[in-house]
Amino acid sequence: MAPRRRSATDAVHHPVFARYYARFAPAVDERAGIGAHRAELLAGLSGRVVEVGAGSGLNFGRYPAAVREVVAVEPEPLLRRVARDAAARATVPVRVVPGVAEELPLDGEAFDAAVVSLVLCSVRDPDRALAEIRRVLRPGGRLCFYEHVRADGTTMALVQRSLDRTVWPRLFGGCHTARDTVAAIGAAGFTELSLRRLRVPEKGAPTPVSAHVLGGARRP
């Protein structure tokens, strides 16, 4: 019998990292102040929202009441199961579906906003993922992003590139530390780009994932 061909919806499988993330991410969010950044990311949203790479659903409880529906796309099977439990506790309707960012199982121009948080670092093809996000947003729809990005300093940027070529993606579910996500968003055709740069956590020695950006852009 021929082996079953893997579909796009089950093409991402990081069971060890997924178990670690599902267990420890809430505490990491709290210690590093990421929860507050998530809340700021989602403030003011309304209508239909697609969240790409929802992980274990850490954003679900922070969506404002004006959001009519969240369609949360998550490819990793274990994280998707945890996210469905989180969706059941959310105060707005959340539907969790399988899918990858590069091939969203959604109709075009169907959403008022798209959310990515700590996701574009780990997708296999960021440019294709951003093209898909643009496709499913209605004209004028908003992309809200919170991501860690390439560091400004030369020394840390060299460290990031070295890690990305070696152990980091293997240990952290495909994550890359040195992606220039802001440039990629602009290259994907989004306009009205606004952002602020953050250091996470604010105090202590910087890490390869300390450089963060939080902001938004629009599909023209």
Secondary structure, 3 states (H helix, E strand, C coil): CCCCCCCHHHCCCCHHHHHHHHHHHHHHHHHHCHHHHHHHHHCCCCEEEEEECCCCCCCHHHCCCCEEEEEEECCCHHHHHHHHHHHHHCCCCEEEECCECCECCCCCCCEEEEEEECCCCCCCCHHHHHHHHHHHEEEEEEEEEEEECCCCCHHHHHHHHHHHHCCHHHHCCCCCCCCCHHHHHHHCCCEEEEEEEEECCCCCCCCCCCEEEEEEEECC
